[in-house]
Amino acid sequence: ETGVTQTPRHLVMGMTNKKSLKCEQHLGHNAMYWYKQSAKKPLELMFVYNFKEQTENNSVPSRFSPECPNSSHLFLHLHTLQPEDSALYLCASSPHRAKPAGELFFGEGSRLTVL
Amino acid sequence: KNQVEQSPQSLIILEGKNCTLQCNYTVSPFSNLRWYKQDTGRGPVSLTIMTFSENTKSNGRYTATLDADTKQSSLHITASQLSDSASYICVVSAVASGGSYIPTFGRGTSLIVHP
């Protein structure tokens, strides 16, 4: 148990659906992240929130919309996705974005399949 | 462009044997290097962190080395166990202007330990 909880663990959706991924951390951290993990590829950073403010958007298509209502919760809203968006979406947290030695604490991931 | 290359891509060994995983990087300015273990269907978990001045660090049966001159790191696993079967990801962080850190992920080495 890493202290970062993601729901749902598995999600299957059609290209016209709207769904959301949820992440909650119980570690008192101030920075939260969304990563995409595709087969045979390195983890790709999507969004960074530091103290509830979005500090990075890594050229992510607008069909992915993040929301961070507070430092403990992070959402990823999904709409009109494409089959190539199928992947494992990992949420992570760290004490602070600007700590060079900061360890990332990952959730278990949400496995998304787009039909 | 910051890059992290890991080898081999996959590795199969017998239980009880030792193995070494490699990580080469071109990340600047270097802050630290972490090895993460990712079990199937789970999120990555940090094993070790290496900073510029450290050459070797152990965590149980895992020993990481760092050669900052050649920009290489290795992860040595001693007396492997079935539970060591996982993907091992090398992550090298650079310090960006403004003090935030930018992690670059390798693709990972998939290790399978057979009984």
HADDOCK unambig.tbl for C-alpha pairs under 7 A between the chains (distance, minus, plus):
assign (segid A and resid 40 and name CA) (segid B and resid 107 and name CA) 6.37 0.50 0.50
assign (segid A and resid 41 and name CA) (segid B and resid 107 and name CA) 5.33 0.50 0.50
assign (segid A and resid 42 and name CA) (segid B and resid 105 and name CA) 5.58 0.50 0.50
assign (segid A and resid 42 and name CA) (segid B and resid 106 and name CA) 5.39 0.50 0.50
assign (segid A and resid 42 and name CA) (segid B and resid 107 and name CA) 4.22 0.50 0.50
assign (segid A and resid 43 and name CA) (segid B and resid 105 and name CA) 6.08 0.50 0.50
assign (segid A and resid 90 and name CA) (segid B and resid 43 and name CA) 7.00 0.50 0.50
assign (segid A and resid 97 and name CA) (segid B and resid 100 and name CA) 5.80 0.50 0.50
assign (segid A and resid 97 and name CA) (segid B and resid 101 and name CA) 6.95 0.50 0.50
assign (segid A and resid 98 and name CA) (segid B and resid 99 and name CA) 5.34 0.50 0.50
assign (segid A and resid 98 and name CA) (segid B and resid 100 and name CA) 3.81 0.50 0.50
assign (segid A and resid 98 and name CA) (segid B and resid 101 and name CA) 5.93 0.50 0.50
assign (segid A and resid 99 and name CA) (segid B and resid 100 and name CA) 6.51 0.50 0.50
assign (segid A and resid 99 and name CA) (segid B and resid 101 and name CA) 6.68 0.50 0.50
assign (segid A and resid 100 and name CA) (segid B and resid 31 and name CA) 6.30 0.50 0.50
assign (segid A and resid 100 and name CA) (segid B and resid 95 and name CA) 6.41 0.50 0.50
assign (segid A and resid 100 and name CA) (segid B and resid 100 and name CA) 6.75 0.50 0.50
assign (segid A and resid 100 and name CA) (segid B and resid 101 and name CA) 5.15 0.50 0.50
assign (segid A and resid 101 and name CA) (segid B and resid 32 and name CA) 6.51 0.50 0.50
assign (segid A and resid 105 and name CA) (segid B and resid 45 and name CA) 6.93 0.50 0.50
assign (segid A and resid 106 and name CA) (segid B and resid 43 and name CA) 5.35 0.50 0.50
assign (segid A and resid 106 and name CA) (segid B and resid 44 and name CA) 6.07 0.50 0.50
assign (segid A and resid 106 and name CA) (segid B and resid 45 and name CA) 6.97 0.50 0.50
assign (segid A and resid 107 and name CA) (segid B and resid 43 and name CA) 5.43 0.50 0.50
assign (segid A and resid 108 and name CA) (segid B and resid 42 and name CA) 4.54 0.50 0.50
assign (segid A and resid 108 and name CA) (segid B and resid 43 and name CA) 4.39 0.50 0.50
assign (segid A and resid 109 and name CA) (segid B and resid 42 and name CA) 6.63 0.50 0.50
assign (segid A and resid 109 and name CA) (segid B and resid 43 and name CA) 6.04 0.50 0.50
